[in-house]
Amino acid sequence: MSSTRYIIVTLLKILVVISLVLILFVTGTMIGYGMVGGGNPMDVFNKDVWTHILDFLK
């Protein structure tokens, strides 16, 4: 396998993993906020919700 092909395959694997992490994070926050928290799952994308969450961490 040539070195450029190896680099491309490795970068593609990294991009797939990052994409899966982002998809699972969004899905998990929607499930957690919507089902467990009793809110609207689409409110996860609201800036006020994240401001409230980050206030707890400070």
C-alpha positions in Angstrom: 0.0 0.0 0.0 1.4 3.4 -0.9 2.0 6.0 1.7 -0.6 8.5 0.2 -3.2 5.8 0.1 -2.5 4.9 3.7 -2.8 8.5 4.8 -6.1 8.9 2.9 -7.5 5.7 4.5 -6.4 6.8 7.9 -7.9 10.3 7.5 -11.2 8.8 6.3 -11.3 6.5 9.4 -10.7 9.5 11.7 -13.5 11.5 9.9 -15.9 8.6 10.3 -15.1 8.2 14.0 -15.5 12.0 14.6 -18.8 12.0 12.7 -20.1 9.0 14.7 -19.2 10.7 17.9 -21.0 13.9 16.9 -24.1 12.0 15.8 -24.2 9.9 19.0 -23.7 13.1 21.2 -26.6 14.9 19.5 -28.8 11.8 19.8 -27.9 11.2 23.4 -28.6 14.8 24.4 -31.9 14.7 22.6 -32.9 11.5 24.4 -31.6 12.7 27.7 -33.3 16.1 27.5 -36.5 14.8 25.9 -37.2 11.5 27.5 -35.4 11.7 30.8 -35.7 15.4 31.4 -39.3 15.7 30.2 -38.6 18.5 27.8 -38.9 18.9 24.1 -36.0 17.0 22.4 -35.6 19.8 19.8 -34.9 22.3 22.6 -31.4 20.8 22.8 -30.5 23.0 19.9 -31.6 26.1 21.8 -28.8 28.4 23.0 -30.6 29.2 26.3 -30.6 25.5 27.2 -26.8 25.3 26.8 -26.3 28.5 28.7 -28.3 27.0 31.6 -26.3 23.8 31.4 -23.0 25.6 31.4 -24.1 27.7 34.3 -24.2 24.5 36.4 -20.7 23.6 35.4 -19.3 27.0 36.5 
